[in-house]
Amino acid sequence: MQHPMIYLFDIDGTLVSTGGAGTRAMGWAFEQVHGRRDACDSFSLGGMTDRAIIRKALRGIGAMDDEPAIDTVLAAYLHRLKVEMAAAPDARVLAGVARALEVAAARPYSAIGLGTGNTRHGAEIKLGAMGLMQHFEFGGFGCDHEDRGEVLAAGARRGAQRLARRLDDCKVLVIGDTPRDVYAARAIGAQCLAVATGPFDLDVLRATDADWVVADLTDPVALDALRGA
Ligand SMILES: [Mg+2]
């Protein structure tokens, strides 16, 4: 029998592009709460969890960065994200995603989940708007932990629960688009399929120790990785 397989899909740059809706919503939230739309402009958000993004931005503008301060910005962000996603003409499902999900779903003994820096609510807004949320039964989310490795660990535990198997008996495959996805996968002993459909190109992703690096999920190499071959 094959090892049970737990898939943890990243969202932004891996499953979908929101066409900048997430970034715009975060800018709006900081403007509402702190009068600074530019709070996140000085660093790359790719692969960071939402709470880590907000904490870094709060520090960057010299504001208090305790948990209630993060919660306040996060609530404003989620409020605005719905508006932005409802009017995001450039938002799209990325190449090969539909087929990749079919391949994963066809694999015996598998559980398909999310491994994302978005909060659960943020994930539901983004994937709900794109008609993808029904594919994911569980996940590790940015509301579980600020650290991406811990987020993936939470997702992997939930996947093993769904399969009613010990996590040690399962293979975990992280599918993501940033070096941070790869490092977090490594931190939990998972395999990683890196896709260059986000802000990082093939050369940057090849410089990580991802198990597979592909231009997008239409690549047969990606489909083989998903089959667990
Ligand atoms: Mg991403």
Boltz pocket constraint, residues with backbone or C-beta under 6 A from the ligand:
constraints:
  - pocket:
      binder: B
      contacts: [[A, 10], [A, 11], [A, 12], [A, 13], [A, 14], [A, 46], [A, 47], [A, 176], [A, 177], [A, 178], [A, 198]]
      max_distance: 6.0
